[in-house]
Amino acid sequence: MHKKSMIIIAMVAVMLLSIVPVFAAKPTSPAASNGLDKGKNDHLYLYEKDSDTWEIVEDAAWGKLNINVKKGQFVLNAHELEPETDYVLICYQDEWPGTGSLLLGNGTSNEEGNVHIKGSVDYETLPSYVYTIDEEQVEGSKIWLVLAADFNEATTEMDAWNPPEYLFEFDLINKQVVPE
């Protein structure tokens, strides 16, 4: 009886040790998969950034965009924004003023400065642009939460620039390295 118990305990220990790495793996960043992982639910963080350095501003406004690529649906929950203010979520198309940017959704922040925006989009057809990041050419899409008053829906471009009031993507979505 004692030998059987030891074998069972050893088998359970081996099984537990084999699954621990699966649960212990941590992403390398808040957007480790660049916001999209085809066929799965994923997320992209948006942050208030310093417009001179593009560094994330600590203890400032932020949001999390939850994405279901298969269904083409998303939900953005953003926090610490200006209360009772109209916002739009856009896929920004460089160069300034962003002509051709895509309006993804809109919403008004509540009195606590939180906004909830949901919608649908075909992620394969998002406007994208080639950028140089860390000396490498990459193509991807920028997702911004901006003041509704600063985005012209008719011309699909920005009418004003107030970056302290915006949230910018942590990383591009649909990001891929451009072959040389």
Long-range contacts (C-beta under 8 A, 24 or more apart in sequence): 29-170, 29-171, 30-170, 31-169, 31-170, 31-171, 34-140, 34-171, 34-172, 34-173, 34-174, 34-175, 35-65, 35-67, 35-143, 35-169, 35-170, 35-171, 35-172, 35-173, 35-175, 36-67, 36-69, 36-123, 36-173, 36-174, 37-69, 38-69, 38-70, 39-69, 39-70, 40-69, 40-70, 41-66, 41-67, 41-68, 42-66, 42-67, 42-69, 43-67, 44-143, 44-169, 44-170, 44-171, 44-173, 45-169, 45-170, 46-76, 46-78, 46-143, 46-144, 46-145, 46-167, 46-168, 46-169, 46-170, 47-167, 47-168, 47-170, 48-164, 48-166, 48-167, 48-168, 49-163, 49-168, 51-163, 51-164, 54-168, 56-170, 61-113, 61-167, 62-167, 63-115, 63-145, 63-167, 65-89, 65-143, 67-123, 67-173, 69-123, 71-120, 72-120, 72-121, 72-122, 72-123, 73-118, 73-119, 73-120, 74-104, 74-105, 74-118, 74-119, 74-120, 74-121, 75-116, 75-117, 75-118, 76-105, 76-115, 76-116, 76-117, 76-118, 76-145, 77-114, 77-115, 77-116, 78-109, 78-114, 78-115, 78-117, 78-145, 78-167, 79-113, 79-114, 80-113, 81-109, 81-113, 81-114, 81-115, 81-167, 82-109, 82-113, 82-165, 83-109, 83-110, 83-111, 83-112, 83-113, 84-108, 84-109, 84-110, 84-111, 85-109, 85-147, 86-147, 86-148, 86-149, 87-115, 87-117, 87-145, 87-146, 87-147, 87-148, 88-145, 88-146, 88-147, 88-148, 88-151, 88-153, 89-117, 89-119, 89-143, 89-144, 89-145, 90-143, 90-144, 90-145, 90-146, 90-151, 91-121, 91-126, 91-127, 91-141, 91-142, 91-143, 92-127, 92-142, 92-143, 92-144, 92-158, 93-127, 93-129, 93-142, 94-129, 94-131, 94-142, 96-158, 96-161, 97-157, 97-158, 97-159, 98-156, 98-157, 98-158, 99-155, 99-156, 99-157, 100-127, 100-156, 100-157, 101-127, 101-151, 101-156, 101-157, 101-158, 102-126, 102-127, 102-156, 103-151, 103-153, 103-156, 104-143, 106-148, 115-145, 117-145, 123-173, 123-174, 124-174, 126-173, 126-174, 128-172, 128-174, 130-178, 131-172, 133-172, 136-177, 137-177, 137-178, 137-180, 138-172, 138-175, 138-176, 138-177, 138-178, 139-172, 139-174, 139-175, 139-176, 139-178, 140-171, 140-172, 140-173, 140-174, 140-175, 140-176, 141-172, 141-173, 141-174, 142-168, 142-169, 142-172, 143-169, 143-173, 144-168, 144-169
